[in-house]
């Protein structure tokens, strides 16, 4: 897929943000917080 470096950079920032949010949500879930909301697409 051909794209610009700017687009790749933004996509990587979004991916890393998703992974960080997922990890935080998963940690809370494992600690017993069943009200946690996982990021969209999980």
PDB file of N, H, CA, C and O in Angstrom:
ATOM      1  N   UNK A   1       0.844  -1.168   0.000  1.00  0.00           N
ATOM      2  CA  UNK A   1       0.000   0.000   0.000  1.00  0.00           C
ATOM      3  C   UNK A   1       0.892   1.233   0.000  1.00  0.00           C
ATOM      4  O   UNK A   1       1.739   1.390   0.879  1.00  0.00           O
ATOM      5  N   UNK A   2       0.710   2.081  -0.953  1.00  0.00           N
ATOM      6  H   UNK A   2       0.021   1.953  -1.667  1.00  0.00           H
ATOM      7  CA  UNK A   2       1.500   3.294  -1.051  1.00  0.00           C
ATOM      8  C   UNK A   2       0.814   4.415  -0.278  1.00  0.00           C
ATOM      9  O   UNK A   2      -0.386   4.642  -0.429  1.00  0.00           O
ATOM     10  N   UNK A   3       1.575   5.099   0.534  1.00  0.00           N
ATOM     11  H   UNK A   3       2.550   4.914   0.656  1.00  0.00           H
ATOM     12  CA  UNK A   3       1.028   6.207   1.315  1.00  0.00           C
ATOM     13  C   UNK A   3       2.163   7.124   1.721  1.00  0.00           C
ATOM     14  O   UNK A   3       3.333   6.807   1.507  1.00  0.00           O
ATOM     15  N   UNK A   4       1.825   8.240   2.296  1.00  0.00           N
ATOM     16  H   UNK A   4       0.875   8.498   2.470  1.00  0.00           H
ATOM     17  CA  UNK A   4       2.855   9.189   2.697  1.00  0.00           C
ATOM     18  C   UNK A   4       3.409   8.836   4.075  1.00  0.00           C
ATOM     19  O   UNK A   4       2.777   8.113   4.846  1.00  0.00           O
ATOM     20  N   UNK A   5       4.576   9.347   4.367  1.00  0.00           N
ATOM     21  H   UNK A   5       5.090   9.934   3.742  1.00  0.00           H
ATOM     22  CA  UNK A   5       5.176   9.117   5.678  1.00  0.00           C
ATOM     23  C   UNK A   5       4.345   9.761   6.775  1.00  0.00           C
ATOM     24  O   UNK A   5       4.280   9.237   7.887  1.00  0.00           O
ATOM     25  N   UNK A   6       3.706  10.893   6.480  1.00  0.00           N
ATOM     26  H   UNK A   6       3.759  11.319   5.577  1.00  0.00           H
ATOM     27  CA  UNK A   6       2.849  11.545   7.467  1.00  0.00           C
ATOM     28  C   UNK A   6       1.678  10.647   7.847  1.00  0.00           C
ATOM     29  O   UNK A   6       1.331  10.538   9.023  1.00  0.00           O
ATOM     30  N   UNK A   7       1.072  10.007   6.856  1.00  0.00           N
ATOM     31  H   UNK A   7       1.354  10.096   5.900  1.00  0.00           H
ATOM     32  CA  UNK A   7      -0.055   9.113   7.107  1.00  0.00           C
ATOM     33  C   UNK A   7       0.397   7.910   7.925  1.00  0.00           C
ATOM     34  O   UNK A   7      -0.304   7.487   8.845  1.00  0.00           O
ATOM     35  N   UNK A   8       1.551   7.361   7.602  1.00  0.00           N
ATOM     36  H   UNK A   8       2.121   7.705   6.855  1.00  0.00           H
ATOM     37  CA  UNK A   8       2.081   6.229   8.363  1.00  0.00           C
ATOM     38  C   UNK A   8       2.353   6.631   9.814  1.00  0.00           C
ATOM     39  O   UNK A   8       2.082   5.860  10.734  1.00  0.00           O
ATOM     40  N   UNK A   9       2.884   7.828  10.013  1.00  0.00           N
ATOM     41  H   UNK A   9       3.104   8.454   9.265  1.00  0.00           H
ATOM     42  CA  UNK A   9       3.191   8.323  11.354  1.00  0.00           C
ATOM     43  C   UNK A   9       1.916   8.466  12.178  1.00  0.00           C
ATOM     44  O   UNK A   9       1.875   8.047  13.335  1.00  0.00           O
ATOM     45  N   UNK A  10       0.890   9.048  11.596  1.00  0.00           N
ATOM     46  H   UNK A  10       0.924   9.389  10.657  1.00  0.00           H
ATOM     47  CA  UNK A  10      -0.380   9.231  12.306  1.00  0.00           C
ATOM     48  C   UNK A  10      -1.005   7.871  12.624  1.00  0.00           C
ATOM     49  O   UNK A  10      -1.534   7.668  13.717  1.00  0.00           O
ATOM     50  N   UNK A  11      -0.945   6.951  11.680  1.00  0.00           N
ATOM     51  H   UNK A  11      -0.515   7.116  10.792  1.00  0.00           H
ATOM     52  CA  UNK A  11      -1.499   5.612  11.907  1.00  0.00           C
ATOM     53  C   UNK A  11      -0.762   4.916  13.049  1.00  0.00           C
ATOM     54  O   UNK A  11      -1.394   4.243  13.863  1.00  0.00           O
ATOM     55  N   UNK A  12       0.532   5.062  13.123  1.00  0.00           N
ATOM     56  H   UNK A  12       1.045   5.609  12.461  1.00  0.00           H
ATOM     57  CA  UNK A  12       1.301   4.445  14.202  1.00  0.00           C
ATOM     58  C   UNK A  12       0.965   5.078  15.544  1.00  0.00           C
ATOM     59  O   UNK A  12       0.897   4.372  16.550  1.00  0.00           O
ATOM     60  N   UNK A  13       0.756   6.379  15.584  1.00  0.00           N
ATOM     61  H   UNK A  13       0.812   6.952  14.767  1.00  0.00           H
ATOM     62  CA  UNK A  13       0.346   7.041  16.826  1.00  0.00           C
ATOM     63  C   UNK A  13      -1.013   6.518  17.290  1.00  0.00           C
ATOM     64  O   UNK A  13      -1.211   6.265  18.478  1.00  0.00           O
ATOM     65  N   UNK A  14      -1.936   6.361  16.364  1.00  0.00           N
ATOM     66  H   UNK A  14      -1.775   6.567  15.398  1.00  0.00           H
ATOM     67  CA  UNK A  14      -3.260   5.844  16.700  1.00  0.00           C
ATOM     68  C   UNK A  14      -3.179   4.398  17.185  1.00  0.00           C
ATOM     69  O   UNK A  14      -3.856   4.022  18.142  1.00  0.00           O
ATOM     70  N   UNK A  15      -2.356   3.596  16.529  1.00  0.00           N
ATOM     71  H   UNK A  15      -1.806   3.902  15.752  1.00  0.00           H
ATOM     72  CA  UNK A  15      -2.194   2.197  16.936  1.00  0.00           C
ATOM     73  C   UNK A  15      -1.613   2.115  18.342  1.00  0.00           C
ATOM     74  O   UNK A  15      -2.082   1.329  19.165  1.00  0.00           O
ATOM     75  N   UNK A  16      -0.599   2.918  18.618  1.00  0.00           N
ATOM     76  H   UNK A  16      -0.217   3.556  17.949  1.00  0.00           H
ATOM     77  CA  UNK A  16       0.023   2.893  19.935  1.00  0.00           C
ATOM     78  C   UNK A  16      -0.945   3.386  21.002  1.00  0.00           C
ATOM     79  O   UNK A  16      -0.960   2.863  22.117  1.00  0.00           O
ATOM     80  N   UNK A  17      -1.749   4.384  20.671  1.00  0.00           N
ATOM     81  H   UNK A  17      -1.737   4.809  19.766  1.00  0.00           H
ATOM     82  CA  UNK A  17      -2.763   4.861  21.604  1.00  0.00           C
ATOM     83  C   UNK A  17      -3.770   3.779  21.926  1.00  0.00           C
ATOM     84  O   UNK A  17      -4.168   3.623  23.080  1.00  0.00           O
ATOM     85  N   UNK A  18      -4.185   3.030  20.916  1.00  0.00           N
ATOM     86  H   UNK A  18      -3.861   3.157  19.979  1.00  0.00           H
ATOM     87  CA  UNK A  18      -5.112   1.917  21.122  1.00  0.00           C
ATOM     88  C   UNK A  18      -4.485   0.872  22.038  1.00  0.00           C
ATOM     89  O   UNK A  18      -5.120   0.416  22.989  1.00  0.00           O
ATOM     90  N   UNK A  19      -3.246   0.493  21.758  1.00  0.00           N
ATOM     91  H   UNK A  19      -2.729   0.864  20.986  1.00  0.00           H
ATOM     92  CA  UNK A  19      -2.587  -0.533  22.560  1.00  0.00           C
ATOM     93  C   UNK A  19      -2.415  -0.091  24.009  1.00  0.00           C
ATOM     94  O   UNK A  19      -2.587  -0.894  24.926  1.00  0.00           O
ATOM     95  N   UNK A  20      -2.080   1.174  24.222  1.00  0.00           N
ATOM     96  H   UNK A  20      -1.940   1.826  23.477  1.00  0.00           H
ATOM     97  CA  UNK A  20      -1.931   1.699  25.581  1.00  0.00           C
ATOM     98  C   UNK A  20      -3.260   1.672  26.328  1.00  0.00           C
ATOM     99  O   UNK A  20      -3.323   1.260  27.486  1.00  0.00           O
ATOM    100  N   UNK A  21      -4.315   2.112  25.659  1.00  0.00           N
ATOM    101  H   UNK A  21      -4.264   2.447  24.718  1.00  0.00           H
ATOM    102  CA  UNK A  21      -5.643   2.140  26.282  1.00  0.00           C
ATOM    103  C   UNK A  21      -6.118   0.727  26.580  1.00  0.00           C
ATOM    104  O   UNK A  21      -6.701   0.479  27.636  1.00  0.00           O
ATOM    105  N   UNK A  22      -5.876  -0.197  25.664  1.00  0.00           N
ATOM    106  H   UNK A  22      -5.403   0.005  24.807  1.00  0.00           H
ATOM    107  CA  UNK A  22      -6.271  -1.588  25.876  1.00  0.00           C
ATOM    108  C   UNK A  22      -5.536  -2.172  27.077  1.00  0.00           C
ATOM    109  O   UNK A  22      -6.148  -2.825  27.922  1.00  0.00           O
ATOM    110  N   UNK A  23      -4.234  -1.940  27.156  1.00  0.00           N
ATOM    111  H   UNK A  23      -3.738  -1.409  26.469  1.00  0.00           H
ATOM    112  CA  UNK A  23      -3.445  -2.473  28.268  1.00  0.00           C
ATOM    113  C   UNK A  23      -3.939  -1.927  29.605  1.00  0.00           C
ATOM    114  O   UNK A  23      -4.022  -2.661  30.590  1.00  0.00           O
ATOM    115  N   UNK A  24      -4.263  -0.645  29.634  1.00  0.00           N
ATOM    116  H   UNK A  24      -4.196  -0.049  28.835  1.00  0.00           H
ATOM    117  CA  UNK A  24      -4.774  -0.040  30.866  1.00  0.00           C
ATOM    118  C   UNK A  24      -6.124  -0.651  31.248  1.00  0.00           C
ATOM    119  O   UNK A  24      -6.353  -0.977  32.413  1.00  0.00           O
ATOM    120  N   UNK A  25      -7.006  -0.804  30.276  1.00  0.00           N
ATOM    121  H   UNK A  25      -6.819  -0.539  29.329  1.00  0.00           H
ATOM    122  CA  UNK A  25      -8.325  -1.385  30.527  1.00  0.00           C
ATOM    123  C   UNK A  25      -8.203  -2.829  30.992  1.00  0.00           C
ATOM    124  O   UNK A  25      -8.900  -3.249  31.915  1.00  0.00           O
ATOM    125  N   UNK A  26      -7.327  -3.580  30.359  1.00  0.00           N
ATOM    126  H   UNK A  26      -6.761  -3.238  29.608  1.00  0.00           H
ATOM    127  CA  UNK A  26      -7.141  -4.977  30.728  1.00  0.00           C
ATOM    128  C   UNK A  26      -6.612  -5.090  32.159  1.00  0.00           C
ATOM    129  O   UNK A  26      -7.042  -5.958  32.919  1.00  0.00           O
ATOM    130  N   UNK A  27      -5.685  -4.215  32.517  1.00  0.00           N
ATOM    131  H   UNK A  27      -5.335  -3.511  31.900  1.00  0.00           H
ATOM    132  CA  UNK A  27      -5.156  -4.229  33.872  1.00  0.00           C
ATOM    133  C   UNK A  27      -6.228  -3.957  34.903  1.00  0.00           C
ATOM    134  O   UNK A  27      -6.283  -4.623  35.937  1.00  0.00           O
ATOM    135  N   UNK A  28      -7.080  -2.986  34.632  1.00  0.00           N
ATOM    136  H   UNK A  28      -7.035  -2.445  33.793  1.00  0.00           H
ATOM    137  CA  UNK A  28      -8.179  -2.687  35.546  1.00  0.00           C
ATOM    138  C   UNK A  28      -9.149  -3.861  35.641  1.00  0.00           C
ATOM    139  O   UNK A  28      -9.623  -4.189  36.728  1.00  0.00           O
ATOM    140  N   UNK A  29      -9.447  -4.494  34.503  1.00  0.00           N
ATOM    141  H   UNK A  29      -9.062  -4.228  33.619  1.00  0.00           H
ATOM    142  CA  UNK A  29     -10.344  -5.647  34.480  1.00  0.00           C
ATOM    143  C   UNK A  29      -9.768  -6.782  35.343  1.00  0.00           C
ATOM    144  O   UNK A  29     -10.485  -7.420  36.114  1.00  0.00           O
ATOM    145  N   UNK A  30      -8.468  -7.015  35.195  1.00  0.00           N
ATOM    146  H   UNK A  30      -7.885  -6.497  34.570  1.00  0.00           H
ATOM    147  CA  UNK A  30      -7.832  -8.087  35.952  1.00  0.00           C
ATOM    148  C   UNK A  30      -7.807  -7.786  37.452  1.00  0.00           C
ATOM    149  O   UNK A  30      -7.713  -8.702  38.270  1.00  0.00           O
ATOM    150  N   UNK A  31      -7.889  -6.517  37.809  1.00  0.00           N
ATOM    151  H   UNK A  31      -7.965  -5.773  37.145  1.00  0.00           H
ATOM    152  CA  UNK A  31      -7.926  -6.132  39.214  1.00  0.00           C
ATOM    153  C   UNK A  31      -9.346  -6.176  39.770  1.00  0.00           C
ATOM    154  O   UNK A  31      -9.560  -5.896  40.949  1.00  0.00           O
ATOM    155  N   UNK A  32     -10.313  -6.523  38.931  1.00  0.00           N
ATOM    156  H   UNK A  32     -10.140  -6.750  37.973  1.00  0.00           H
ATOM    157  CA  UNK A  32     -11.672  -6.705  39.391  1.00  0.00           C
ATOM    158  C   UNK A  32     -12.644  -5.599  39.024  1.00  0.00           C
ATOM    159  O   UNK A  32     -13.817  -5.669  39.393  1.00  0.00           O
ATOM    160  N   UNK A  33     -12.193  -4.591  38.315  1.00  0.00           N
ATOM    161  H   UNK A  33     -11.240  -4.535  38.015  1.00  0.00           H
ATOM    162  CA  UNK A  33     -13.084  -3.496  37.904  1.00  0.00           C
ATOM    163  C   UNK A  33     -13.879  -3.931  36.681  1.00  0.00           C
ATOM    164  O   UNK A  33     -13.370  -3.909  35.561  1.00  0.00           O
ATOM    165  N   UNK A  34     -15.126  -4.328  36.901  1.00  0.00           N
ATOM    166  H   UNK A  34     -15.540  -4.346  37.811  1.00  0.00           H
ATOM    167  CA  UNK A  34     -15.958  -4.812  35.797  1.00  0.00           C
ATOM    168  C   UNK A  34     -16.739  -3.688  35.115  1.00  0.00           C
ATOM    169  O   UNK A  34     -17.566  -3.954  34.242  1.00  0.00           O
ATOM    170  N   UNK A  35     -16.489  -2.444  35.501  1.00  0.00           N
ATOM    171  H   UNK A  35     -15.818  -2.227  36.210  1.00  0.00           H
ATOM    172  CA  UNK A  35     -17.157  -1.315  34.848  1.00  0.00           C
ATOM    173  C   UNK A  35     -16.260  -0.667  33.794  1.00  0.00           C
ATOM    174  O   UNK A  35     -16.667   0.282  33.123  1.00  0.00           O
ATOM    175  N   UNK A  36     -15.044  -1.182  33.651  1.00  0.00           N
ATOM    176  H   UNK A  36     -14.714  -1.953  34.196  1.00  0.00           H
ATOM    177  CA  UNK A  36     -14.095  -0.594  32.710  1.00  0.00           C
ATOM    178  C   UNK A  36     -14.625  -0.720  31.278  1.00  0.00           C
ATOM    179  O   UNK A  36     -15.266  -1.709  30.924  1.00  0.00           O
ATOM    180  N   UNK A  37     -14.352   0.277  30.486  1.00  0.00           N
ATOM    181  H   UNK A  37     -13.831   1.081  30.774  1.00  0.00           H
ATOM    182  CA  UNK A  37     -14.754   0.277  29.072  1.00  0.00           C
ATOM    183  C   UNK A  37     -13.504   0.086  28.219  1.00  0.00           C
ATOM    184  O   UNK A  37     -12.564   0.877  28.292  1.00  0.00           O
ATOM    185  N   UNK A  38     -13.505  -0.970  27.411  1.00  0.00           N
ATOM    186  H   UNK A  38     -14.269  -1.613  27.351  1.00  0.00           H
ATOM    187  CA  UNK A  38     -12.388  -1.240  26.516  1.00  0.00           C
ATOM    188  C   UNK A  38     -12.514  -0.366  25.271  1.00  0.00           C
ATOM    189  O   UNK A  38     -13.616   0.049  24.911  1.00  0.00           O
ATOM    190  N   UNK A  39     -11.380  -0.085  24.611  1.00  0.00           N
ATOM    191  H   UNK A  39     -10.486  -0.422  24.904  1.00  0.00           H
ATOM    192  CA  UNK A  39     -11.452   0.761  23.425  1.00  0.00           C
ATOM    193  C   UNK A  39     -12.244   0.102  22.299  1.00  0.00           C
ATOM    194  O   UNK A  39     -12.319  -1.124  22.219  1.00  0.00           O
ATOM    195  N   UNK A  40     -12.824   0.910  21.446  1.00  0.00           N
ATOM    196  H   UNK A  40     -12.763   1.906  21.512  1.00  0.00           H
ATOM    197  CA  UNK A  40     -13.604   0.439  20.308  1.00  0.00           C
ATOM    198  C   UNK A  40     -12.735  -0.486  19.455  1.00  0.00           C
ATOM    199  O   UNK A  40     -11.572  -0.189  19.179  1.00  0.00           O
ATOM    200  N   UNK A  41     -13.311  -1.591  19.051  1.00  0.00           N
ATOM    201  H   UNK A  41     -14.255  -1.832  19.275  1.00  0.00           H
ATOM    202  CA  UNK A  41     -12.617  -2.530  18.197  1.00  0.00           C
ATOM    203  C   UNK A  41     -11.996  -3.692  18.932  1.00  0.00           C
ATOM    204  O   UNK A  41     -11.377  -4.563  18.321  1.00  0.00           O
ATOM    205  N   UNK A  42     -12.156  -3.710  20.236  1.00  0.00           N
ATOM    206  H   UNK A  42     -12.659  -3.002  20.732  1.00  0.00           H
ATOM    207  CA  UNK A  42     -11.571  -4.790  21.034  1.00  0.00           C
ATOM    208  C   UNK A  42     -12.380  -6.051  20.860  1.00  0.00           C
ATOM    209  O   UNK A  42     -12.053  -7.080  21.450  1.00  0.00           O
TER     210      UNK A  42
END
